[in-house]
Amino acid sequence: MTIDQQPPPAGAFAPLPEGRFSGREAFQQLVRDALATAAREGWRELILSDADFHDWPLGERAVIESLQEWAHSGRRLTFLARSYNEVARRHARLVRWRTTWDHILTCRACPAADPLDIPSVIWSPHWVLQRLDLDRCTGVSGSEPARRVMLQEVLAEWVRSKSTPGFPSTTLGL
């Protein structure tokens, strides 16, 4: 991880990092840490956005445990993607978890969008993570109000007018 931070005192949780990050491992660790913090602190709303979630650790046991701990009545999780094919292929645990918690999830798809246009973001009212360069896996994270509001507006526009319902929790067939 390339973010400079002091280790937390014994028994305490480190606050989520503020500032730049670089590299796939740093990004994936920030995703893990953000979801664990969301569960621990009881964040009521999350938006996860990416073209296909290929680089995200969403199928890992620890991530699903964090989501399970986070999921309660009154919580909302929105996924936004160009396609969920990669999610179905790479993140089987998330797909199973999603069927149980469908009532708190909204999944939106943007199949006609350019994959580079879809924001790669975790948004919450408390903290955000934004990947700016997908190839190098670099970006910024933080809790600055201006960044949170700007990303909330960008994501709201994608959800409201550039996407349709996608990734059903069950597949009905004959």
Buried (B, 14 or more C-beta within 10 A) or exposed (E): BEBEEEEEEEEEEEEBBBEBBBEEEBBBBBBBBBBBBBBEBEBBBBBBBBBBBBBBBBBBEEBBBBBEBBBEEEBEBBBBBBBBEBBEEBBEBBBEBBEEBEEBBBBBBBEEBEBEEBBBBBBBBBBBBBBEEBEEBBBBBBBEEEBBEEBBEBBEEBBEEBBEEBBEEEEEEE
